[in-house]
Amino acid sequence: MAERILVAVIDSGVHPDHPHIDPARLRPGFAIGADGMIIEQGAIPIDRLGHGTAVTAAIQEKAPEADILPIRVFHDALRSSAMGLASAIGIAAQQGAHIINLSLGTTNAAHAPLFAEAIAGAPGALVLAAAQADGLPCLPGSLPGVLGVGLDWDIPRETFQWRDGQMVASGYPRPIPGVPQRRNLYGISFAVAQASGFAAALARVHKTSVALRAALSSHPAL
């Protein structure tokens, strides 16, 4: 049996009972504290905020055969520490993630060395993150070794574009019937998630981060 692609989703966890989530594709994950230490492991870290569930749903929509490794760094609000995020990247790499989804980021340049070290410690994974936030370079998405993702509201959710070395995708999540798009969660988080989903769909053939990046760049639309 072919190895399944593993996508690490570093976010607020996931709610396995959500109708957009396939629980059979969820692996037991981790919860990471602000100090970078593991505070939970061996079970699915339950999402109390909704963000990680929506991100995971967007990835599963594009790559339903991929396995998801949920790593919770958001607990009571959509904020974390640089140490917690760096630790989560390291854990994702240790668990063999082919793709690491970071629907998050910071414009604080002081965190660049810590994030750069974490990315360097995950050479076998393709890390995707937001390239910019409010027109400013976003970390870790703007670092070398990370595939930066941009947002374009006019791109259909079923495709992406390749612009200046970045994947560009829609910022709308998987739609909820009866709920207008602008009343649902939306933004760069979901452009990153959809890019990760497209990458996971291609990763079944191109499993190394270098080969996968090259394959994505040769597919201006899917």
Residue pairs with C-beta under 8 A, 6 or more apart in sequence:
2 204
3 207
4 65
4 66
4 67
5 63
5 65
5 66
5 67
5 98
5 99
5 200
5 203
5 204
5 207
6 27
6 66
6 67
6 68
6 69
6 95
6 96
6 97
6 98
6 99
7 59
7 63
7 66
7 67
7 68
7 69
7 97
7 98
7 99
7 100
7 101
7 196
7 200
8 68
8 69
8 71
8 88
8 92
8 95
8 97
8 99
8 100
8 101
8 125
9 52
9 55
9 56
9 59
9 68
9 69
9 70
9 71
9 101
9 103
9 196
10 71
10 73
10 85
10 88
10 89
10 92
10 100
10 101
10 102
10 104
11 47
11 51
11 52
11 55
11 56
11 70
11 71
11 72
11 73
11 74
11 101
11 103
11 104
12 47
12 48
12 49
12 50
12 51
12 52
12 53
12 72
12 73
12 74
12 75
12 78
13 29
13 31
13 44
13 45
13 46
13 47
13 48
13 52
13 53
13 70
13 72
13 74
14 21
14 26
14 29
14 44
14 45
14 46
14 47
14 52
14 53
14 56
14 68
14 70
15 21
15 46
15 47
15 50
15 53
16 23
16 26
16 44
17 23
18 53
18 57
20 53
20 54
20 57
20 60
20 61
20 174
21 53
21 56
21 57
21 60
22 60
22 64
23 44
25 60
25 64
25 65
25 66
25 67
25 68
26 44
26 67
26 68
26 70
27 67
27 68
27 69
27 70
28 41
28 42
28 43
28 44
29 41
29 43
29 44
29 45
29 69
29 70
29 71
29 72
30 38
30 40
30 41
30 45
30 70
30 71
30 72
30 88
30 91
31 38
31 39
31 40
31 41
31 45
31 71
31 72
31 73
31 75
32 38
32 39
32 71
32 72
32 73
32 84
32 87
32 88
32 91
33 39
33 84
34 80
34 81
34 83
34 84
35 81
35 83
35 84
36 81
36 83
36 84
36 86
36 87
37 87
38 87
38 91
40 72
44 70
45 70
45 71
45 72
47 53
47 70
47 72
48 75
48 76
49 74
49 77
49 78
50 185
51 74
51 78
51 103
51 185
51 189
52 70
52 72
52 74
54 173
54 174
54 184
54 185
54 189
54 190
54 193
55 101
55 103
55 173
55 189
55 190
55 192
55 193
56 68
56 70
56 193
57 173
57 174
58 173
58 174
58 190
58 193
58 194
58 197
59 66
59 68
59 101
59 193
59 194
59 196
59 197
59 200
60 66
60 68
60 197
61 174
61 197
62 194
62 196
62 197
62 198
62 200
62 201
63 197
63 198
63 200
63 201
63 203
65 204
66 99
66 200
66 201
66 203
69 92
69 95
69 97
71 88
71 91
71 92
73 80
73 84
73 85
73 88
73 104
74 80
74 104
78 104
80 104
82 106
82 108
82 111
82 114
82 115
83 114
85 102
85 104
85 115
85 118
85 140
86 114
86 115
86 117
86 118
87 118
89 100
89 102
89 115
89 118
89 119
89 121
89 122
89 127
89 140
90 118
90 121
90 122
92 100
92 122
92 125
93 100
93 121
93 122
93 124
93 125
96 124
97 122
97 125
98 124
98 125
98 126
98 200
98 203
98 207
98 209
98 212
99 125
99 126
99 127
99 128
99 196
99 199
99 200
99 203
99 212
100 122
100 125
100 126
100 127
100 128
101 128
101 192
101 193
101 196
102 127
102 128
102 129
102 130
102 140
102 141
102 192
103 129
103 130
103 188
103 189
103 190
103 192
103 193
104 129
104 130
104 189
105 129
105 130
105 133
105 138
105 139
105 140
105 141
106 133
106 138
106 139
107 133
107 134
107 136
107 137
107 138
107 139
108 139
109 137
109 139
111 139
112 139
112 143
115 139
115 140
115 143
116 140
116 143
116 144
116 145
118 140
119 127
119 140
119 143
119 144
119 145
119 146
120 145
123 209
124 208
124 209
125 209
126 147
126 199
126 203
126 209
126 212
126 213
127 140
127 145
127 146
127 147
127 209
128 141
128 146
128 147
128 148
128 149
128 167
128 192
128 195
128 196
128 199
129 138
129 140
129 141
129 146
129 147
129 148
129 149
129 192
130 138
130 141
130 148
130 149
130 151
130 188
130 189
130 191
130 192
131 137
131 138
131 141
131 142
131 148
131 149
131 150
131 166
132 138
132 141
132 142
132 148
132 150
133 188
138 148
140 146
141 148
141 149
141 192
142 148
147 166
147 167
147 195
147 199
147 213
147 216
148 165
148 166
148 167
149 166
149 167
149 168
149 169
149 188
149 191
149 192
149 195
150 163
150 166
150 167
150 168
150 169
150 191
151 168
151 169
151 170
151 171
151 187
151 188
151 191
152 161
152 168
152 169
152 170
152 171
152 191
153 170
153 171
153 172
155 161
155 168
155 169
155 170
156 170
157 169
157 170
157 172
157 174
157 194
158 222
159 169
159 221
159 222
160 167
160 168
160 169
160 194
160 195
160 198
160 221
160 222
161 167
161 168
161 169
161 220
161 221
162 168
162 216
162 217
162 219
162 220
167 195
167 198
167 199
167 216
168 191
169 190
169 191
169 192
169 194
169 195
169 198
170 190
170 191
170 194
171 186
171 187
171 188
171 189
171 190
171 191
172 181
172 184
172 186
172 190
173 184
173 185
173 186
173 190
173 193
175 181
175 184
176 184
198 216
198 222
199 212
199 216
201 222
202 212
202 215
202 216
202 219
202 222
203 212
205 215
206 212
206 214
206 215
